Amino acid sequence: MTDEAMKLAAFAQMIKALQRDAAEILEAVNAAATHIDEGHRNSAVGALCVLDFHLERVNALKTAVLTLHRVEPL
């Protein structure tokens, strides 16, 4: 496998991970919105607690993709 092919494969895996995290983020936000609509403020805040992990991972993956691209653009 060439360096370019390996880089593309790595990008593809990172993008898939970003998609999974984005889905988890959206699910948590939707759950919080549902709880708010039902008048359950504490439950809404609790639903948002899971966001930290996913947001940190999205930021790390985004940084990795940008760094790899800056080092050796395709």
Sequence and secondary structure as in RCSB ss.txt:
>XXXX:A:sequence
MTDEAMKLAAFAQMIKALQRDAAEILEAVNAAATHIDEGHRNSAVGALCVLDFHLERVNALKTAVLTLHRVEPL
>XXXX:A:secstr
  HHHHHHHHHHHHHHHHHHHHHHHHHHHHHHHHHHHTT HHHHHHHHTTHHHHHHHHHHHHHHHHHHHHHS  
